[in-house]
Amino acid sequence: MYAVVEIGGKQYKVAPKDTIYVPSLKEKVGSKVKFSKVLLVAGEKSLSIGRPLVADVAVEATVVENGKGEKVIVFKKKRRKGYRRLRGHRQGYTKVEITNIGK
């Protein structure tokens, strides 16, 4: 069984016991999270496609870790003007483990 769920404006294909990285959530480590924007649910013999969402289905997950990704360097420069700016950015993420797909 698997599902396609929308989290933070992005779509993820998930199955029970999967571990995924999603944009930062304000949940603490160990807490339960429920994602209700389910776009598709597929079992062994059944397939439900939402228009736009599948009704009465949610994906349950447990927060494993909160952290920051790798540093991305943002460098701006204008030739012959003496203008240089160097900034770094680390995007926050939350690591979640999918526990259940259902009602």
N, CA, C and O atoms as a GROMACS GRO file, in nm:
protein
  412
    1MET      N    1   0.085  -0.118   0.000
    1MET     CA    2   0.000   0.000   0.000
    1MET      C    3   0.089   0.124   0.000
    1MET      O    4   0.190   0.130   0.070
    2TYR      N    5   0.050   0.222  -0.079
    2TYR     CA    6   0.122   0.349  -0.080
    2TYR      C    7   0.024   0.462  -0.104
    2TYR      O    8  -0.091   0.440  -0.141
    3ALA      N    9   0.072   0.585  -0.082
    3ALA     CA   10  -0.010   0.704  -0.100
    3ALA      C   11   0.078   0.816  -0.152
    3ALA      O   12   0.199   0.818  -0.132
    4VAL      N   13   0.013   0.911  -0.219
    4VAL     CA   14   0.079   1.034  -0.260
    4VAL      C   15   0.018   1.144  -0.175
    4VAL      O   16  -0.103   1.166  -0.178
    5VAL      N   17   0.102   1.213  -0.098
    5VAL     CA   18   0.055   1.313  -0.003
    5VAL      C   19   0.125   1.445  -0.029
    5VAL      O   20   0.241   1.448  -0.071
    6GLU      N   21   0.054   1.555  -0.005
    6GLU     CA   22   0.112   1.688  -0.022
    6GLU      C   23   0.150   1.744   0.114
    6GLU      O   24   0.067   1.755   0.204
    7ILE      N   25   0.277   1.777   0.128
    7ILE     CA   26   0.330   1.833   0.253
    7ILE      C   27   0.414   1.955   0.218
    7ILE      O   28   0.513   1.943   0.145
    8GLY      N   29   0.375   2.070   0.268
    8GLY     CA   30   0.452   2.192   0.244
    8GLY      C   31   0.461   2.231   0.098
    8GLY      O   32   0.563   2.285   0.055
    9GLY      N   33   0.357   2.205   0.020
    9GLY     CA   34   0.356   2.243  -0.120
    9GLY      C   35   0.428   2.146  -0.211
    9GLY      O   36   0.439   2.173  -0.331
   10LYS      N   37   0.478   2.035  -0.159
   10LYS     CA   38   0.547   1.934  -0.239
   10LYS      C   39   0.475   1.801  -0.225
   10LYS      O   40   0.408   1.776  -0.125
   11GLN      N   41   0.488   1.716  -0.326
   11GLN     CA   42   0.421   1.587  -0.324
   11GLN      C   43   0.523   1.477  -0.297
   11GLN      O   44   0.633   1.477  -0.352
   12TYR      N   45   0.483   1.381  -0.211
   12TYR     CA   46   0.570   1.270  -0.173
   12TYR      C   47   0.494   1.140  -0.189
   12TYR      O   48   0.377   1.131  -0.152
   13LYS      N   49   0.559   1.039  -0.243
   13LYS     CA   50   0.503   0.904  -0.248
   13LYS      C   51   0.553   0.833  -0.123
   13LYS      O   52   0.674   0.819  -0.102
   14VAL      N   53   0.459   0.788  -0.039
   14VAL     CA   54   0.496   0.729   0.090
   14VAL      C   55   0.430   0.593   0.107
   14VAL      O   56   0.324   0.566   0.050
   15ALA      N   57   0.493   0.510   0.186
   15ALA     CA   58   0.440   0.379   0.224
   15ALA      C   59   0.471   0.362   0.374
   15ALA      O   60   0.559   0.430   0.426
   16PRO      N   61   0.400   0.273   0.442
   16PRO     CA   62   0.430   0.252   0.584
   16PRO      C   63   0.578   0.213   0.604
   16PRO      O   64   0.635   0.140   0.523
   17LYS      N   65   0.637   0.263   0.710
   17LYS     CA   66   0.777   0.243   0.750
   17LYS      C   67   0.876   0.319   0.662
   17LYS      O   68   0.996   0.297   0.675
   18ASP      N   69   0.829   0.408   0.574
   18ASP     CA   70   0.919   0.494   0.497
   18ASP      C   71   0.966   0.610   0.584
   18ASP      O   72   0.895   0.653   0.674
   19THR      N   73   1.085   0.659   0.557
   19THR     CA   74   1.138   0.777   0.622
   19THR      C   75   1.162   0.882   0.515
   19THR      O   76   1.232   0.857   0.417
   20ILE      N   77   1.104   1.002   0.535
   20ILE     CA   78   1.118   1.109   0.435
   20ILE      C   79   1.160   1.238   0.504
   20ILE      O   80   1.138   1.257   0.624
   21TYR      N   81   1.220   1.326   0.426
   21TYR     CA   82   1.258   1.459   0.472
   21TYR      C   83   1.159   1.559   0.413
   21TYR      O   84   1.143   1.566   0.291
   22VAL      N   85   1.093   1.637   0.500
   22VAL     CA   86   0.994   1.735   0.455
   22VAL      C   87   1.037   1.872   0.504
   22VAL      O   88   1.119   1.882   0.595
   23PRO      N   89   0.982   1.980   0.445
   23PRO     CA   90   1.013   2.114   0.497
   23PRO      C   91   0.977   2.125   0.644
   23PRO      O   92   0.888   2.055   0.692
   24SER      N   93   1.045   2.210   0.715
   24SER     CA   94   1.034   2.222   0.862
   24SER      C   95   0.891   2.225   0.912
   24SER      O   96   0.808   2.302   0.864
   25LEU      N   97   0.864   2.141   1.011
   25LEU     CA   98   0.738   2.141   1.083
   25LEU      C   99   0.765   2.189   1.225
   25LEU      O  100   0.877   2.175   1.275
   26LYS      N  101   0.665   2.245   1.290
   26LYS     CA  102   0.683   2.298   1.425
   26LYS      C  103   0.650   2.194   1.532
   26LYS      O  104   0.605   2.230   1.641
   27GLU      N  105   0.673   2.069   1.502
   27GLU     CA  106   0.645   1.960   1.596
   27GLU      C  107   0.774   1.917   1.664
   27GLU      O  108   0.883   1.930   1.607
   28LYS      N  109   0.761   1.864   1.786
   28LYS     CA  110   0.876   1.817   1.860
   28LYS      C  111   0.909   1.673   1.821
   28LYS      O  112   0.823   1.601   1.768
   29VAL      N  113   1.033   1.632   1.847
   29VAL     CA  114   1.076   1.497   1.815
   29VAL      C  115   0.995   1.398   1.898
   29VAL      O  116   0.978   1.415   2.019
   30GLY      N  117   0.945   1.294   1.832
   30GLY     CA  118   0.866   1.192   1.899
   30GLY      C  119   0.716   1.215   1.891
   30GLY      O  120   0.638   1.126   1.925
   31SER      N  121   0.674   1.332   1.846
   31SER     CA  122   0.530   1.360   1.840
   31SER      C  123   0.470   1.301   1.713
   31SER      O  124   0.539   1.277   1.614
   32LYS      N  125   0.340   1.279   1.718
   32LYS     CA  126   0.266   1.223   1.605
   32LYS      C  127   0.215   1.337   1.517
   32LYS      O  128   0.173   1.441   1.567
   33VAL      N  129   0.218   1.316   1.386
   33VAL     CA  130   0.173   1.415   1.289
   33VAL      C  131   0.075   1.346   1.195
   33VAL      O  132   0.094   1.230   1.160
   34LYS      N  133  -0.029   1.419   1.155
   34LYS     CA  134  -0.128   1.364   1.062
   34LYS      C  135  -0.134   1.455   0.940
   34LYS      O  136  -0.156   1.576   0.952
   35PHE      N  137  -0.114   1.397   0.821
   35PHE     CA  138  -0.122   1.470   0.696
   35PHE      C  139  -0.252   1.431   0.627
   35PHE      O  140  -0.273   1.315   0.593
   36SER      N  141  -0.339   1.530   0.606
   36SER     CA  142  -0.471   1.501   0.551
   36SER      C  143  -0.484   1.532   0.402
   36SER      O  144  -0.586   1.498   0.341
   37LYS      N  145  -0.385   1.596   0.342
   37LYS     CA  146  -0.390   1.626   0.199
   37LYS      C  147  -0.337   1.506   0.120
   37LYS      O  148  -0.222   1.506   0.074
   38VAL      N  149  -0.422   1.404   0.106
   38VAL     CA  150  -0.384   1.282   0.035
   38VAL      C  151  -0.441   1.290  -0.106
   38VAL      O  152  -0.562   1.308  -0.124
   39LEU      N  153  -0.355   1.278  -0.206
   39LEU     CA  154  -0.395   1.291  -0.345
   39LEU      C  155  -0.427   1.157  -0.411
   39LEU      O  156  -0.506   1.152  -0.505
   40LEU      N  157  -0.366   1.048  -0.361
   40LEU     CA  158  -0.384   0.917  -0.420
   40LEU      C  159  -0.356   0.811  -0.315
   40LEU      O  160  -0.264   0.825  -0.235
   41VAL      N  161  -0.436   0.705  -0.315
   41VAL     CA  162  -0.412   0.590  -0.228
   41VAL      C  163  -0.423   0.465  -0.313
   41VAL      O  164  -0.520   0.447  -0.386
   42ALA      N  165  -0.323   0.378  -0.305
   42ALA     CA  166  -0.322   0.254  -0.382
   42ALA      C  167  -0.294   0.138  -0.290
   42ALA      O  168  -0.200   0.141  -0.211
   43GLY      N  169  -0.378   0.034  -0.301
   43GLY     CA  170  -0.356  -0.090  -0.228
   43GLY      C  171  -0.314  -0.197  -0.326
   43GLY      O  172  -0.268  -0.167  -0.436
   44GLU      N  173  -0.328  -0.324  -0.285
   44GLU     CA  174  -0.291  -0.433  -0.374
   44GLU      C  175  -0.384  -0.443  -0.494
   44GLU      O  176  -0.340  -0.468  -0.606
   45LYS      N  177  -0.515  -0.422  -0.469
   45LYS     CA  178  -0.611  -0.435  -0.579
   45LYS      C  179  -0.696  -0.311  -0.601
   45LYS      O  180  -0.782  -0.310  -0.689
   46SER      N  181  -0.674  -0.208  -0.523
   46SER     CA  182  -0.758  -0.089  -0.535
   46SER      C  183  -0.673   0.035  -0.558
   46SER      O  184  -0.556   0.041  -0.519
   47LEU      N  185  -0.735   0.134  -0.621
   47LEU     CA  186  -0.669   0.261  -0.647
   47LEU      C  187  -0.773   0.371  -0.632
   47LEU      O  188  -0.878   0.367  -0.696
   48SER      N  189  -0.744   0.470  -0.547
   48SER     CA  190  -0.834   0.584  -0.527
   48SER      C  191  -0.759   0.710  -0.562
   48SER      O  192  -0.657   0.742  -0.501
   49ILE      N  193  -0.810   0.783  -0.659
   49ILE     CA  194  -0.750   0.908  -0.701
   49ILE      C  195  -0.842   1.020  -0.657
   49ILE      O  196  -0.961   1.016  -0.686
   50GLY      N  197  -0.789   1.119  -0.588
   50GLY     CA  198  -0.869   1.229  -0.538
   50GLY      C  199  -0.897   1.333  -0.645
   50GLY      O  200  -0.823   1.348  -0.742
   51ARG      N  201  -1.007   1.405  -0.623
   51ARG     CA  202  -1.044   1.514  -0.713
   51ARG      C  203  -1.078   1.636  -0.631
   51ARG      O  204  -1.197   1.663  -0.617
   52PRO      N  205  -0.990   1.712  -0.575
   52PRO     CA  206  -0.844   1.699  -0.578
   52PRO      C  207  -0.788   1.611  -0.467
   52PRO      O  208  -0.674   1.566  -0.477
   53LEU      N  209  -0.865   1.586  -0.358
   53LEU     CA  210  -0.815   1.506  -0.247
   53LEU      C  211  -0.902   1.382  -0.227
   53LEU      O  212  -1.020   1.382  -0.262
   54VAL      N  213  -0.841   1.277  -0.171
   54VAL     CA  214  -0.914   1.157  -0.136
   54VAL      C  215  -0.983   1.183  -0.002
   54VAL      O  216  -0.919   1.224   0.094
   55ALA      N  217  -1.114   1.160   0.003
   55ALA     CA  218  -1.192   1.190   0.124
   55ALA      C  219  -1.167   1.086   0.233
   55ALA      O  220  -1.151   0.967   0.205
   56ASP      N  221  -1.165   1.133   0.358
   56ASP     CA  222  -1.157   1.048   0.477
   56ASP      C  223  -1.033   0.961   0.485
   56ASP      O  224  -1.037   0.853   0.544
   57VAL      N  225  -0.923   1.004   0.427
   57VAL     CA  226  -0.797   0.931   0.436
   57VAL      C  227  -0.690   1.026   0.486
   57VAL      O  228  -0.683   1.141   0.443
   58ALA      N  229  -0.605   0.977   0.577
   58ALA     CA  230  -0.495   1.057   0.630
   58ALA      C  231  -0.372   0.969   0.642
   58ALA      O  232  -0.382   0.847   0.656
   59VAL      N  233  -0.257   1.031   0.639
   59VAL     CA  234  -0.130   0.963   0.657
   59VAL      C  235  -0.074   1.004   0.792
   59VAL      O  236  -0.058   1.123   0.819
   60GLU      N  237  -0.046   0.907   0.876
   60GLU     CA  238   0.007   0.933   1.010
   60GLU      C  239   0.157   0.909   1.010
   60GLU      O  240   0.206   0.816   0.946
   61ALA      N  241   0.229   0.994   1.083
   61ALA     CA  242   0.374   0.985   1.087
   61ALA      C  243   0.425   1.025   1.225
   61ALA      O  244   0.353   1.088   1.303
   62THR      N  245   0.549   0.988   1.254
   62THR     CA  246   0.616   1.026   1.377
   62THR      C  247   0.738   1.109   1.342
   62THR      O  248   0.814   1.074   1.251
   63VAL      N  249   0.758   1.219   1.414
   63VAL     CA  250   0.874   1.306   1.390
   63VAL      C  251   0.998   1.239   1.449
   63VAL      O  252   1.001   1.206   1.568
   64VAL      N  253   1.099   1.220   1.364
   64VAL     CA  254   1.222   1.154   1.407
   64VAL      C  255   1.330   1.257   1.441
   64VAL      O  256   1.404   1.241   1.538
   65GLU      N  257   1.338   1.365   1.359
   65GLU     CA  258   1.448   1.460   1.377
   65GLU      C  259   1.411   1.593   1.314
   65GLU      O  260   1.341   1.598   1.212
   66ASN      N  261   1.458   1.701   1.374
   66ASN     CA  262   1.451   1.835   1.315
   66ASN      C  263   1.594   1.881   1.292
   66ASN      O  264   1.680   1.861   1.379
   67GLY      N  265   1.621   1.941   1.179
   67GLY     CA  266   1.758   1.983   1.153
   67GLY      C  267   1.767   2.082   1.040
   67GLY      O  268   1.666   2.136   0.994
   68LYS      N  269   1.890   2.106   0.996
   68LYS     CA  270   1.916   2.196   0.885
   68LYS      C  271   1.996   2.121   0.779
   68LYS      O  272   2.078   2.034   0.810
   69GLY      N  273   1.970   2.156   0.653
   69GLY     CA  274   2.038   2.093   0.542
   69GLY      C  275   2.178   2.149   0.521
   69GLY      O  276   2.229   2.225   0.604
   70GLU      N  277   2.238   2.111   0.410
   70GLU     CA  278   2.371   2.158   0.376
   70GLU      C  279   2.370   2.307   0.345
   70GLU      O  280   2.268   2.362   0.302
   71LYS      N  281   2.482   2.373   0.366
   71LYS     CA  282   2.492   2.516   0.341
   71LYS      C  283   2.497   2.543   0.191
   71LYS      O  284   2.569   2.477   0.116
   72VAL      N  285   2.419   2.642   0.150
   72VAL     CA  286   2.418   2.688   0.012
   72VAL      C  287   2.478   2.828   0.011
   72VAL      O  288   2.434   2.915   0.087
   73ILE      N  289   2.577   2.851  -0.073
   73ILE     CA  290   2.644   2.980  -0.081
   73ILE      C  291   2.572   3.066  -0.184
   73ILE      O  292   2.547   3.023  -0.297
   74VAL      N  293   2.538   3.189  -0.145
   74VAL     CA  294   2.477   3.287  -0.234
   74VAL      C  295   2.578   3.399  -0.251
   74VAL      O  296   2.603   3.475  -0.157
   75PHE      N  297   2.635   3.411  -0.371
   75PHE     CA  298   2.739   3.508  -0.396
   75PHE      C  299   2.695   3.601  -0.509
   75PHE      O  300   2.658   3.554  -0.618
   76LYS      N  301   2.698   3.731  -0.484
   76LYS     CA  302   2.661   3.831  -0.585
   76LYS      C  303   2.782   3.918  -0.614
   76LYS      O  304   2.859   3.953  -0.524
   77LYS      N  305   2.798   3.952  -0.740
   77LYS     CA  306   2.912   4.035  -0.778
   77LYS      C  307   2.878   4.115  -0.902
   77LYS      O  308   2.810   4.066  -0.992
   78LYS      N  309   2.924   4.240  -0.905
   78LYS     CA  310   2.914   4.322  -1.026
   78LYS      C  311   3.056   4.358  -1.068
   78LYS      O  312   3.133   4.412  -0.989
   79ARG      N  313   3.089   4.328  -1.190
   79ARG     CA  314   3.225   4.348  -1.238
   79ARG      C  315   3.264   4.495  -1.235
   79ARG      O  316   3.185   4.584  -1.267
   80ARG      N  317   3.388   4.518  -1.195
   80ARG     CA  318   3.450   4.650  -1.198
   80ARG      C  319   3.380   4.756  -1.114
   80ARG      O  320   3.404   4.875  -1.132
   81LYS      N  321   3.294   4.716  -1.023
   81LYS     CA  322   3.223   4.812  -0.939
   81LYS      C  323   3.259   4.800  -0.792
   81LYS      O  324   3.222   4.885  -0.711
   82GLY      N  325   3.331   4.697  -0.757
   82GLY     CA  326   3.367   4.677  -0.617
   82GLY      C  327   3.252   4.623  -0.533
   82GLY      O  328   3.254   4.633  -0.410
   83TYR      N  329   3.152   4.564  -0.598
   83TYR     CA  330   3.034   4.514  -0.529
   83TYR      C  331   3.043   4.362  -0.518
   83TYR      O  332   3.041   4.292  -0.619
   84ARG      N  333   3.052   4.312  -0.394
   84ARG     CA  334   3.052   4.168  -0.370
   84ARG      C  335   2.974   4.141  -0.242
   84ARG      O  336   2.994   4.209  -0.141
   85ARG      N  337   2.887   4.044  -0.245
   85ARG     CA  338   2.810   4.003  -0.126
   85ARG      C  339   2.817   3.852  -0.116
   85ARG      O  340   2.793   3.782  -0.215
   86LEU      N  341   2.848   3.802   0.001
   86LEU     CA  342   2.856   3.658   0.026
   86LEU      C  343   2.762   3.624   0.141
   86LEU      O  344   2.777   3.674   0.252
   87ARG      N  345   2.667   3.540   0.114
   87ARG     CA  346   2.572   3.496   0.216
   87ARG      C  347   2.561   3.344   0.210
   87ARG      O  348   2.582   3.283   0.106
   88GLY      N  349   2.529   3.286   0.322
   88GLY     CA  350   2.505   3.143   0.328
   88GLY      C  351   2.363   3.116   0.375
   88GLY      O  352   2.304   3.199   0.444
   89HIS      N  353   2.309   3.002   0.338
   89HIS     CA  354   2.173   2.966   0.378
   89HIS      C  355   2.166   2.817   0.405
   89HIS      O  356   2.222   2.736   0.330
   90ARG      N  357   2.097   2.781   0.513
   90ARG     CA  358   2.073   2.640   0.544
   90ARG      C  359   1.923   2.621   0.562
   90ARG      O  360   1.864   2.677   0.655
   91GLN      N  361   1.862   2.544   0.476
   91GLN     CA  362   1.718   2.521   0.480
   91GLN      C  363   1.684   2.421   0.590
   91GLN      O  364   1.750   2.318   0.603
   92GLY      N  365   1.582   2.452   0.668
   92GLY     CA  366   1.539   2.361   0.773
   92GLY      C  367   1.459   2.245   0.717
   92GLY      O  368   1.390   2.259   0.616
   93TYR      N  369   1.467   2.130   0.785
   93TYR     CA  370   1.391   2.013   0.744
   93TYR      C  371   1.344   1.937   0.868
   93TYR      O  372   1.393   1.958   0.978
   94THR      N  373   1.248   1.850   0.846
   94THR     CA  374   1.200   1.759   0.949
   94THR      C  375   1.201   1.619   0.890
   94THR      O  376   1.147   1.597   0.782
   95LYS      N  377   1.261   1.526   0.961
   95LYS     CA  378   1.265   1.387   0.919
   95LYS      C  379   1.149   1.315   0.986
   95LYS      O  380   1.139   1.313   1.108
   96VAL      N  381   1.059   1.255   0.906
   96VAL     CA  382   0.943   1.185   0.961
   96VAL      C  383   0.940   1.042   0.913
   96VAL      O  384   0.985   1.011   0.803
   97GLU      N  385   0.886   0.954   0.998
   97GLU     CA  386   0.868   0.814   0.962
   97GLU      C  387   0.719   0.787   0.950
   97GLU      O  388   0.643   0.814   1.043
   98ILE      N  389   0.678   0.735   0.837
   98ILE     CA  390   0.536   0.707   0.811
   98ILE      C  391   0.497   0.583   0.890
   98ILE      O  392   0.562   0.479   0.881
   99THR      N  393   0.389   0.594   0.968
   99THR     CA  394   0.345   0.481   1.049
   99THR      C  395   0.220   0.415   0.995
   99THR      O  396   0.206   0.293   1.004
  100ASN      N  397   0.128   0.493   0.938
  100ASN     CA  398   0.001   0.436   0.896
  100ASN      C  399  -0.060   0.518   0.783
  100ASN      O  400  -0.047   0.640   0.779
  101ILE      N  401  -0.127   0.449   0.692
  101ILE     CA  402  -0.205   0.513   0.588
  101ILE      C  403  -0.348   0.462   0.604
  101ILE      O  404  -0.374   0.343   0.590
  102GLY      N  405  -0.439   0.552   0.634
  102GLY     CA  406  -0.578   0.510   0.654
  102GLY      C  407  -0.662   0.622   0.707
  102GLY      O  408  -0.630   0.739   0.689
  103LYS      N  409  -0.771   0.584   0.774
  103LYS     CA  410  -0.867   0.684   0.823
  103LYS      C  411  -0.823   0.743   0.952
  103LYS      O  412  -0.892   0.829   1.008
   0.00000   0.00000   0.00000
